[in-house]
C-alpha cells in the first residue's frame, strides 16, 4: 500500500442512513488511506452500494459525517461538485451515452463540469482510453462494443475527471463470464499505479489479489475487516465464515 500523505482519502464517521423506517447503514466507521485498495463484500442488501454512493453524494445520509481528502461532504451544490470531481465512480451498468462516440463520452464531463478546453479534453480522453487498452474503439458508439469494452470505456470516462479516489460498484456483475477478466485486469493496472480504490465486488479471487484490506458488511454494519489473508483464511465472525463458504465454494 502506498500512502502519500497523512490525510485519509475517505473517512466515514458514525454514518447512518434510513429509507423511511428501514435502517440501511448503522453507525459505519471506515477510514481509507490515500493509495489504499479496499474491497467491500457481503450479502445482497447489506448496505455496500449505499455506503459507497454516500462517498460521492449520490446518496444522502441521515446523520454522521463523510470526509473526502479532509473536506466534509455537505449536501450543497459546491461541496457535491467538489466531491464528484475528486471521486470517480464506475457502476454495474455502464451508463454511457448511446448517441455519443466513445471519445465524446470521455470528453463530456471534463468540458462541461471542469471547463477543460475541447482540445485538452480530447487529448486527456485519448490518454485514458489508451490506458484501459481500448483507444482503437474511440470512434465507435457504445452499442457497437461488447459489455467488457463498454465497462472499460466507463472506467476511462471516470478517469478523465482525474479523480483522487475511484469507487467501483460491482463493476463485473452485468458482464458475461468471459468478459470479466478484461475489466478486472484494467482495475488491477489502476491498483498497481497506486490509485485509491473502494470496490464492492463478489470477485473473491480479485479481492485476494488486489486488496490491502477487505471489509465485510451485513445488515448495514461493518462486521469485520482486515487484510485478505485474515478475512478469507481466518475470519473472526461466524457470519463472515458462512458468507465466504457460499461465495468461495
C-alpha positions as CSV (number, residue, x, y, z in Angstrom):
1,X,0.0,0.0,0.0
2,X,1.3,3.4,-0.9
3,X,0.3,6.3,1.4
4,X,1.5,9.7,0.2
5,X,0.1,11.9,3.0
6,X,-1.4,11.6,6.4
7,X,-4.8,13.0,5.3
8,X,-7.1,10.0,4.7
9,X,-8.7,9.8,1.2
10,X,-12.1,8.9,2.7
11,X,-13.5,9.0,6.3
12,X,-16.9,7.8,7.3
13,X,-17.8,8.7,10.9
14,X,-20.8,7.1,12.6
15,X,-22.6,7.1,9.2
16,X,-26.4,6.3,9.3
17,X,-28.9,6.1,6.5
18,X,-32.6,5.4,6.7
19,X,-35.1,4.7,4.0
20,X,-38.2,5.5,6.0
21,X,-38.2,3.1,8.9
22,X,-35.6,0.9,7.2
23,X,-32.2,1.4,8.8
24,X,-29.8,0.8,5.9
25,X,-26.5,1.9,7.4
26,X,-25.8,1.7,11.1
27,X,-23.0,3.7,12.6
28,X,-20.5,3.0,9.9
29,X,-16.9,3.9,10.8
30,X,-14.4,3.5,8.0
31,X,-11.2,5.2,7.0
32,X,-9.4,4.7,3.7
33,X,-5.8,5.9,3.3
34,X,-4.6,7.5,0.1
35,X,-3.3,4.8,-2.1
36,X,-5.2,2.1,-0.2
37,X,-7.3,-0.5,-2.0
38,X,-10.3,-1.6,-0.1
39,X,-12.7,-4.4,-1.2
40,X,-16.2,-4.3,0.3
41,X,-18.1,-7.6,0.3
42,X,-21.2,-9.1,1.9
43,X,-24.6,-10.4,1.1
44,X,-27.1,-8.6,-1.1
45,X,-29.0,-5.9,0.9
46,X,-26.2,-5.4,3.4
47,X,-25.7,-1.7,2.5
48,X,-22.5,-2.0,0.5
49,X,-23.6,0.0,-2.6
50,X,-25.4,2.6,-0.4
51,X,-22.3,3.1,1.6
52,X,-20.0,3.9,-1.3
53,X,-22.7,6.0,-3.0
54,X,-22.7,8.2,0.1
55,X,-18.9,8.9,-0.5
56,X,-19.6,11.0,-3.6
57,X,-23.0,12.3,-2.7
58,X,-25.1,10.1,-4.9
59,X,-26.9,9.0,-1.8
60,X,-27.8,11.4,1.1
61,X,-27.3,10.1,4.6
62,X,-29.4,10.6,7.7
63,X,-26.6,11.5,10.2
64,X,-22.9,11.1,10.7
65,X,-20.1,12.5,8.6
66,X,-18.3,11.9,5.3
67,X,-15.0,13.4,4.6
68,X,-13.1,13.2,1.2
69,X,-9.5,14.3,1.4
70,X,-10.2,16.1,4.6
71,X,-13.2,18.0,3.3
72,X,-16.6,17.4,4.8
73,X,-19.2,16.3,2.3
74,X,-22.1,18.7,2.9
75,X,-25.2,18.5,0.8
76,X,-24.9,21.7,-1.1
77,X,-24.0,22.3,-4.7
78,X,-20.4,23.4,-4.2
79,X,-19.5,20.6,-1.8
80,X,-21.1,17.9,-4.0
81,X,-19.4,19.3,-7.1
82,X,-16.0,19.1,-5.5
83,X,-16.6,15.6,-4.2
84,X,-17.7,14.3,-7.6
85,X,-14.6,15.8,-9.2
86,X,-12.3,14.1,-6.6
87,X,-14.2,10.8,-6.5
88,X,-14.8,8.8,-9.7
89,X,-17.4,6.1,-9.9
90,X,-18.0,3.0,-12.1
91,X,-21.4,1.4,-11.9
92,X,-22.8,-2.1,-12.5
93,X,-24.4,-0.8,-15.7
94,X,-22.2,1.2,-18.0
95,X,-24.3,4.4,-18.2
96,X,-22.7,5.5,-21.4
97,X,-24.5,8.0,-23.7
98,X,-25.5,5.8,-26.7
99,X,-25.7,8.8,-29.1
100,X,-22.1,9.8,-28.4
101,X,-18.9,8.1,-29.5
102,X,-16.5,6.5,-27.0
103,X,-14.2,9.6,-27.3
104,X,-17.2,12.0,-26.9
105,X,-18.4,10.1,-23.8
106,X,-15.0,10.6,-22.2
107,X,-14.7,14.2,-23.2
108,X,-18.1,15.3,-21.9
109,X,-17.6,15.8,-18.2
110,X,-14.2,17.5,-18.4
111,X,-15.6,20.0,-20.9
112,X,-18.9,20.7,-19.1
113,X,-18.0,20.1,-15.5
114,X,-14.4,21.3,-15.3
115,X,-14.3,23.8,-18.1
116,X,-11.5,22.0,-19.9
117,X,-10.9,23.2,-23.5
118,X,-12.1,20.7,-26.0
119,X,-8.6,20.1,-27.4
120,X,-7.2,19.3,-24.0
121,X,-10.3,17.1,-23.2
122,X,-9.7,15.2,-26.4
123,X,-6.0,14.6,-25.5
124,X,-7.0,13.6,-22.0
125,X,-9.7,11.2,-23.3
126,X,-7.2,9.6,-25.7
127,X,-4.7,9.1,-22.9
128,X,-7.1,7.3,-20.7
129,X,-8.6,5.2,-23.5
130,X,-5.0,4.1,-24.2
131,X,-4.6,3.3,-20.5
132,X,-7.5,0.9,-20.5
133,X,-6.4,-0.6,-23.8
134,X,-9.4,0.5,-25.9
135,X,-8.2,3.5,-27.8
136,X,-8.8,1.7,-31.1
137,X,-12.6,1.9,-30.4
138,X,-12.6,5.7,-29.8
139,X,-14.7,6.4,-32.9
140,X,-17.4,3.8,-32.2
141,X,-20.7,4.1,-30.4
142,X,-21.3,2.2,-27.2
143,X,-23.8,-0.1,-28.9
144,X,-21.1,-1.4,-31.2
145,X,-19.0,-2.6,-28.2
146,X,-19.1,-5.7,-26.1
147,X,-20.0,-5.4,-22.4
148,X,-16.4,-5.7,-21.3
149,X,-15.4,-3.0,-23.7
150,X,-18.2,-0.7,-22.6
151,X,-17.2,-1.1,-18.9
152,X,-13.6,-0.2,-19.8
153,X,-14.8,2.9,-21.5
154,X,-16.8,3.7,-18.3
155,X,-13.6,3.4,-16.3
156,X,-11.7,5.7,-18.8
157,X,-14.6,8.2,-18.6
158,X,-14.3,8.3,-14.8
159,X,-10.5,8.7,-15.0
160,X,-10.9,11.6,-17.4
161,X,-12.0,13.7,-14.4
162,X,-8.7,12.9,-12.9
163,X,-10.2,11.8,-9.5
164,X,-8.2,11.1,-6.4
165,X,-10.4,8.2,-5.4
166,X,-12.2,5.6,-7.6
167,X,-15.3,3.8,-6.5
168,X,-16.5,0.6,-8.2
169,X,-20.0,-0.8,-7.5
170,X,-19.9,-4.4,-8.6
171,X,-18.3,-3.5,-12.0
172,X,-18.4,-7.0,-13.4
173,X,-21.8,-8.2,-12.3
174,X,-23.5,-7.2,-15.6
175,X,-20.9,-8.9,-17.7
176,X,-20.8,-12.3,-19.3
177,X,-18.2,-14.5,-17.6
178,X,-15.7,-14.3,-20.5
179,X,-15.7,-10.5,-20.3
180,X,-15.0,-10.3,-16.6
181,X,-11.2,-10.8,-16.8
182,X,-10.6,-7.8,-19.2
183,X,-12.3,-5.5,-16.7
184,X,-10.5,-6.9,-13.7
185,X,-7.2,-6.7,-15.5
186,X,-7.9,-3.0,-16.1
187,X,-8.7,-2.5,-12.4
188,X,-5.5,-4.4,-11.4
189,X,-3.5,-2.0,-13.5
190,X,-5.0,1.0,-11.8
191,X,-4.3,-0.6,-8.4
192,X,-0.7,-1.1,-9.4
193,X,-0.4,2.6,-10.3
194,X,-1.4,3.5,-6.7
195,X,-5.0,4.6,-7.3
196,X,-7.1,4.8,-4.1
197,X,-9.9,2.3,-4.7
198,X,-13.0,1.2,-2.9
199,X,-14.6,-1.7,-4.7
200,X,-17.8,-3.5,-4.0
201,X,-17.5,-7.0,-5.5
202,X,-18.1,-10.7,-5.2
203,X,-14.9,-11.5,-7.1
204,X,-13.0,-13.0,-4.2
205,X,-10.0,-14.0,-6.3
206,X,-9.7,-10.4,-7.4
207,X,-10.1,-9.3,-3.8
208,X,-7.2,-11.5,-2.6
209,X,-5.0,-10.3,-5.4
210,X,-5.6,-6.5,-5.2
211,X,-6.9,-5.6,-1.7
212,X,-4.9,-4.0,1.1
213,X,-8.0,-4.5,3.2
214,X,-11.3,-6.4,3.0
215,X,-14.4,-5.1,4.6
216,X,-17.3,-7.4,5.3
217,X,-20.7,-5.9,5.7
218,X,-24.0,-7.4,6.9
219,X,-27.4,-5.8,7.8
220,X,-26.0,-2.3,7.4
221,X,-22.9,-2.8,9.6
222,X,-19.2,-3.4,9.2
223,X,-18.9,-6.9,10.8
224,X,-15.3,-7.5,10.1
225,X,-12.3,-6.0,8.3
226,X,-8.7,-6.9,7.9
227,X,-6.1,-8.0,5.3
228,X,-7.3,-10.6,2.8
229,X,-5.4,-13.4,4.4
230,X,-7.0,-12.7,7.8
231,X,-10.6,-12.2,6.5
232,X,-10.6,-15.1,3.9
233,X,-8.5,-17.7,5.8
234,X,-9.2,-17.0,9.4
235,X,-12.4,-14.9,9.7
236,X,-13.3,-14.0,13.3
237,X,-17.0,-13.6,12.8
238,X,-19.3,-16.5,12.2
239,X,-21.4,-14.5,9.7
240,X,-18.3,-13.9,7.6
241,X,-17.4,-17.6,7.6
242,X,-20.9,-18.6,6.4
243,X,-20.8,-16.0,3.6
244,X,-17.4,-17.0,2.4
245,X,-18.3,-20.7,2.4
246,X,-21.2,-19.8,0.0
247,X,-19.3,-17.4,-2.2
248,X,-15.9,-19.0,-2.5
249,X,-17.1,-22.6,-2.9
